[in-house]
Amino acid sequence: MKQWFPNRLQLSLLFSLAFCSMVSAAVIPADLKLVGEARLQVLWWKIFDAKLYGDLAPLDRISGPIVLKLIYLQDFTKEDLVAETAKQLKGQVGDKDLETNLARLRQLWPNIREQDSISFYLDPQQMGHFYHNGQYLGSIDRKDFNHAFLGIWLSIDGSYPNLARRLRGLN
């Protein structure tokens, strides 16, 4: 039986592919400033603390580079997070696009423990990048979805207008 030993070309291709997959993770700019912060609490139930970072405050429109960081105050399964995201985005994004991106979130997101964080970095090209406790999870390259996703927390006309105002530095 013949054993396979890679030649130099094959090795260089393997290393190139490995390197390219590592650099595809977007690096969050260190110079973004805190725009606003708020806590989401429903009755006595503390859900998360949120912080928004960007170039300027107050934030007048959703455009990268910005980072939304959610620090969870309870445990949640990824199924709970995806279901709530689907509920919030229903009617904001086309059904096919929504289902495609929800499937992607199911792949990316872990179950959440109390004090875990999920950060969403919207880069200048409007591509979205997810991080769990600072570790890169993956990206979504759909501008409409990324803006609608951030709109859950940043839209004044959304489900959480007081949270949105505080995060955007409007209060």
C-alpha positions as CSV (number, residue, x, y, z in Angstrom):
1,M,0.0,0.0,0.0
2,K,1.4,3.3,-1.1
3,Q,1.6,6.1,1.6
4,W,0.9,9.7,0.7
5,F,3.5,12.2,1.5
6,P,2.8,15.8,0.5
7,N,5.2,17.6,-1.8
8,R,6.2,21.2,-1.4
9,L,3.4,22.5,-3.5
10,Q,0.8,20.6,-1.6
11,L,2.3,21.7,1.7
12,S,2.3,25.3,0.6
13,L,-1.3,25.1,-0.5
14,L,-2.3,23.6,2.8
15,F,-0.5,26.3,4.8
16,S,-2.0,29.0,2.6
17,L,-5.5,27.7,3.1
18,A,-5.0,27.5,6.9
19,F,-3.5,31.0,7.0
20,C,-6.4,32.4,4.9
21,S,-9.0,30.8,7.2
22,M,-7.3,32.4,10.2
23,V,-7.1,35.9,8.8
24,S,-10.7,35.9,7.7
25,A,-11.6,36.6,11.3
26,A,-12.2,40.4,11.6
27,V,-10.2,42.2,14.2
28,I,-12.3,44.6,16.3
29,P,-10.6,48.1,16.2
30,A,-9.1,49.0,19.5
31,D,-9.9,52.7,19.0
32,L,-13.7,52.5,19.2
33,K,-15.2,54.6,22.0
34,L,-18.0,53.7,24.3
35,V,-21.2,55.3,22.8
36,G,-23.7,54.1,25.4
37,E,-24.6,51.3,27.8
38,A,-27.8,49.9,29.2
39,R,-29.4,47.0,31.0
40,L,-32.3,45.0,29.6
41,Q,-34.6,43.9,32.4
42,V,-38.1,42.6,32.0
43,L,-40.0,43.0,35.3
44,W,-37.5,41.5,37.8
45,W,-35.7,39.4,35.3
46,K,-32.3,40.7,34.4
47,I,-31.4,39.6,30.8
48,F,-28.2,41.4,29.8
49,D,-26.0,44.4,30.1
50,A,-25.2,46.0,26.7
51,K,-22.5,48.3,25.5
52,L,-22.2,50.0,22.2
53,Y,-18.8,51.1,20.8
54,G,-18.3,53.3,17.8
55,D,-16.5,56.3,16.2
56,L,-18.9,58.9,17.5
57,A,-21.6,59.6,20.0
58,P,-24.5,59.9,19.7
59,L,-24.9,57.3,17.0
60,D,-27.3,58.7,14.5
61,R,-27.3,55.8,12.0
62,I,-26.4,52.1,12.0
63,S,-23.2,51.9,10.0
64,G,-19.8,50.3,10.7
65,P,-17.5,50.3,12.4
66,I,-19.5,49.6,15.5
67,V,-19.5,46.9,18.2
68,L,-22.5,45.8,20.2
69,K,-21.5,43.7,23.3
70,L,-24.1,41.8,25.3
71,I,-23.1,40.5,28.7
72,Y,-25.7,37.9,29.7
73,L,-27.0,37.9,33.3
74,Q,-28.6,34.4,33.0
75,D,-28.0,31.2,31.2
76,F,-29.6,30.8,27.7
77,T,-29.6,28.0,25.2
78,K,-28.6,28.9,21.7
79,E,-32.1,27.7,20.6
80,D,-33.6,30.3,23.0
81,L,-31.4,33.0,21.5
82,V,-32.1,32.0,17.9
83,A,-35.9,31.8,18.6
84,E,-35.9,35.3,20.1
85,T,-33.9,36.7,17.2
86,A,-36.3,35.1,14.8
87,K,-39.2,36.7,16.6
88,Q,-37.6,40.1,16.6
89,L,-36.6,40.0,12.9
90,K,-39.9,38.6,11.6
91,G,-41.0,41.1,8.9
92,Q,-37.7,43.0,9.0
93,V,-35.9,40.6,6.6
94,G,-37.2,38.5,3.8
95,D,-38.3,35.0,4.9
96,K,-35.7,33.1,2.8
97,D,-32.9,35.4,3.9
98,L,-34.1,35.2,7.5
99,E,-34.1,31.4,7.5
100,T,-30.7,31.2,5.9
101,N,-29.1,33.5,8.5
102,L,-30.9,31.9,11.4
103,A,-29.4,28.6,10.3
104,R,-26.0,30.3,10.3
105,L,-26.6,31.6,13.8
106,R,-27.5,28.1,15.0
107,Q,-24.1,27.0,13.7
108,L,-22.2,29.9,15.2
109,W,-23.7,30.6,18.6
110,P,-22.9,28.5,21.7
111,N,-25.2,28.0,24.7
112,I,-24.7,31.0,27.0
113,R,-23.8,30.9,30.7
114,E,-24.2,33.8,33.1
115,Q,-21.5,36.4,32.5
116,D,-20.7,35.2,29.0
117,S,-20.6,37.8,26.3
118,I,-21.6,37.9,22.6
119,S,-20.2,40.7,20.6
120,F,-21.3,41.7,17.1
121,Y,-18.8,43.8,15.1
122,L,-20.2,45.6,12.0
123,D,-17.2,46.5,10.0
124,P,-16.9,49.4,7.5
125,Q,-18.0,47.1,4.6
126,Q,-21.2,46.3,6.7
127,M,-20.1,42.7,7.2
128,G,-21.1,41.3,10.6
129,H,-18.7,39.3,12.8
130,F,-19.7,37.4,16.0
131,Y,-17.5,36.8,19.1
132,H,-18.1,34.7,22.2
133,N,-16.1,35.9,25.2
134,G,-13.8,37.6,22.8
135,Q,-13.2,34.5,20.6
136,Y,-14.2,34.8,16.9
137,L,-17.2,32.6,16.0
138,G,-17.8,33.5,12.4
139,S,-19.3,36.1,10.0
140,I,-22.4,37.0,8.1
141,D,-22.0,39.0,4.9
142,R,-25.6,40.1,4.4
143,K,-25.8,43.9,4.9
144,D,-29.6,43.9,5.2
145,F,-29.6,41.1,7.8
146,N,-26.7,42.7,9.8
147,H,-28.5,46.1,10.0
148,A,-31.8,44.4,11.0
149,F,-30.0,42.4,13.6
150,L,-28.4,45.5,15.2
151,G,-31.8,47.2,14.9
152,I,-33.2,44.8,17.5
153,W,-31.2,46.8,20.1
154,L,-30.6,50.1,18.3
155,S,-33.9,50.9,16.6
156,I,-35.8,53.6,18.4
157,D,-39.0,52.2,16.7
158,G,-38.1,48.6,17.9
159,S,-39.2,46.6,20.9
160,Y,-36.7,48.3,23.3
161,P,-36.7,52.1,22.5
162,N,-35.3,53.1,25.9
163,L,-32.5,50.6,25.6
164,A,-31.8,51.9,22.0
165,R,-31.7,55.6,23.2
166,R,-29.3,54.8,26.0
167,L,-27.0,52.6,23.8
168,R,-27.0,55.3,21.0
169,G,-26.0,58.0,23.5
170,L,-29.3,59.9,23.1
171,N,-30.2,60.0,26.8
